[in-house]
Amino acid sequence: MGSTQQHFAIAVGAARDQAKALLSQLEHQGHGQTGKSSAVYLALVTIHNRLLAVDPAPPPPAHFVPDLEQLLRGCEGKLSPVKPLLEAALRVAQEQRETT
């Protein structure tokens, strides 16, 4: 795994961990944003798992730019703590796209 790929996986993993913590908190409270939080968390789990795959090799971070942009649009209200972590992952992916 290259340096950019590794930084991207770390950034996505951090966003995933934050989304999981928020999901657990919202589930415990019975909050109405539980479904949205679950969707963000599961999308991040899927991206992270694809990044760690060996066979087939994961796509480059730039491949995930549209997914991250869509997830960012959904990070409002109680999900706002995930937004800066997603923005960091998006920056890594966009930088990789610009260098290729």
C-alpha positions in Angstrom: 0.0 0.0 0.0 1.4 3.3 -1.1 1.8 6.4 1.2 -1.3 8.2 -0.3 -3.4 5.0 -0.1 -2.3 4.5 3.5 -3.1 8.1 4.5 -6.4 7.8 2.8 -7.2 4.5 4.6 -6.3 6.1 8.0 -8.5 9.2 7.3 -11.5 7.0 6.2 -10.9 4.8 9.2 -11.0 7.8 11.6 -14.3 9.0 10.0 -15.7 5.5 10.3 -14.8 5.3 13.9 -16.4 8.6 14.7 -19.5 7.6 12.7 -19.7 4.4 14.8 -19.4 6.3 18.0 -22.2 8.7 17.0 -24.4 5.8 15.8 -24.0 4.1 19.1 -24.9 7.3 21.0 -27.9 8.0 18.8 -29.2 4.4 19.1 -28.9 4.7 22.9 -30.9 7.9 22.9 -33.4 6.6 20.4 -32.7 9.7 18.2 -34.4 10.2 14.8 -31.1 10.5 12.9 -30.2 6.9 13.7 -31.0 5.7 10.2 -29.0 8.4 8.5 -26.1 7.8 10.9 -26.2 4.1 10.2 -26.1 4.7 6.4 -23.0 7.0 6.8 -21.3 4.4 9.0 -22.0 1.5 6.7 -20.8 3.5 3.6 -17.5 4.2 5.4 -17.2 0.6 6.5 -17.6 -0.4 2.8 -15.0 2.1 1.6 -12.6 1.1 4.3 -12.9 -2.6 3.6 -12.3 -1.9 -0.1 -9.2 0.0 0.7 -7.8 -2.9 2.8 -8.7 -5.6 0.2 -5.8 -7.5 -1.2 -7.5 -9.3 -4.1 -8.7 -7.5 -6.1 -6.4 -4.6 -5.3 -8.2 -1.5 -4.0 -8.9 1.3 -6.4 -7.0 4.6 -6.0 -8.3 7.1 -3.5 -9.5 9.3 -6.3 -12.1 6.7 -7.2 -13.9 7.4 -3.9 -14.2 11.2 -4.4 -17.9 11.1 -5.5 -18.8 8.8 -2.6 -17.1 11.1 -0.1 -18.7 14.2 -1.6 -22.1 12.5 -1.2 -21.4 11.4 2.4 -20.4 15.0 3.2 -23.7 16.3 2.1 -25.4 14.0 4.6 -23.3 15.0 7.6 -25.6 17.6 9.2 -27.0 18.0 12.7 -25.8 15.2 15.0 -23.5 13.9 12.2 -21.6 17.1 11.9 -18.6 15.7 14.0 -17.9 13.3 11.1 -17.7 16.1 8.6 -14.1 17.3 9.3 -12.8 13.8 9.1 -14.6 13.2 5.8 -13.2 16.5 4.5 -9.7 15.3 5.4 -10.2 12.0 3.5 -11.6 13.9 0.6 -8.6 16.2 0.4 -6.2 13.2 0.3 -8.3 11.6 -2.5 -8.5 14.9 -4.5 -4.7 15.5 -4.1 -4.1 12.0 -5.4 -6.4 12.7 -8.4 -4.5 15.9 -9.2 -1.1 14.1 -9.2 -2.1 11.3 -11.5 
